[in-house]
């Protein structure tokens, strides 16, 4: 039988970081959808860009560092919040 402490350590290694999001169980699910939406948008954007560049002979591996830089630049903006937070979006 697996001990609880050992199981917890294994789950942390497999699941990466976790965050307590409050008592509302629906909020965790909503965060999950929000993160998946972001993840798939980024992945599909990269694949679309790679396909466009591939048509003119540019390998996705040549595009990847430029895409990574752009993603990091955009991710830095996340920390400043959203215009919606300041009431500037309808």
C-alpha positions in Angstrom: 0.0 0.0 0.0 1.3 3.4 -1.0 1.7 5.8 1.9 0.0 9.2 1.7 3.2 11.2 1.8 4.8 9.1 -0.9 1.7 9.5 -3.1 1.7 13.2 -2.5 5.3 13.5 -3.6 4.6 11.4 -6.7 1.6 13.6 -7.7 3.6 16.8 -7.2 6.3 15.4 -9.6 3.7 14.4 -12.2 1.3 17.3 -11.9 3.8 20.2 -11.6 2.8 23.2 -9.6 -0.5 23.6 -8.0 -2.3 26.6 -6.6 -5.2 26.9 -4.1 -7.9 28.9 -5.9 -10.4 29.2 -3.2 -13.3 27.2 -1.8 -15.5 27.3 -4.9 -14.8 24.0 -6.8 -16.2 25.6 -10.0 -13.4 28.2 -10.0 -10.7 25.6 -10.5 -12.6 24.2 -13.5 -12.9 27.7 -14.9 -9.2 28.3 -14.5 -8.6 25.0 -16.3 -10.6 26.1 -19.3 -8.9 29.5 -19.3 -5.4 28.0 -19.3 -6.4 25.4 -22.0 -7.8 28.2 -24.1 -4.5 30.0 -23.9 -2.4 26.9 -24.5 -4.3 25.9 -27.6 -4.2 29.4 -29.0 -0.5 29.7 -28.6 0.1 26.2 -30.0 -2.2 26.8 -33.0 -0.7 30.2 -33.6 2.8 28.7 -33.7 1.7 25.9 -36.1 -0.1 28.5 -38.3 3.0 30.7 -38.4 5.3 27.7 -39.1 3.0 26.6 -42.0 3.1 30.1 -43.5 6.8 30.2 -43.3 7.1 26.6 -44.5 5.5 27.7 -47.8 8.6 29.8 -48.5 11.1 27.2 -47.3 11.6 28.3 -43.7 11.9 25.4 -41.2 9.8 25.6 -38.0 13.1 25.2 -36.1 14.3 28.5 -37.5 11.0 30.1 -36.6 10.9 28.7 -33.0 13.4 31.1 -31.3 11.6 34.1 -32.8 8.2 32.7 -31.7 9.6 32.0 -28.2 10.8 35.6 -27.9 7.4 36.9 -28.9 5.6 34.6 -26.5 7.9 35.8 -23.6 7.2 39.4 -24.6 3.5 38.9 -24.5 3.7 36.8 -21.3 5.4 39.8 -19.6 2.3 41.8 -20.2 0.2 39.3 -18.3 1.6 40.7 -15.0 0.1 44.1 -15.7 -3.4 42.7 -15.8 -6.1 43.3 -18.4 -7.8 46.5 -19.5 -11.0 44.6 -18.3 -9.6 44.8 -14.7 -9.6 48.6 -15.0 -13.1 48.7 -16.6 -11.9 49.7 -20.0 -13.4 46.8 -21.9 -17.2 46.6 -22.5 
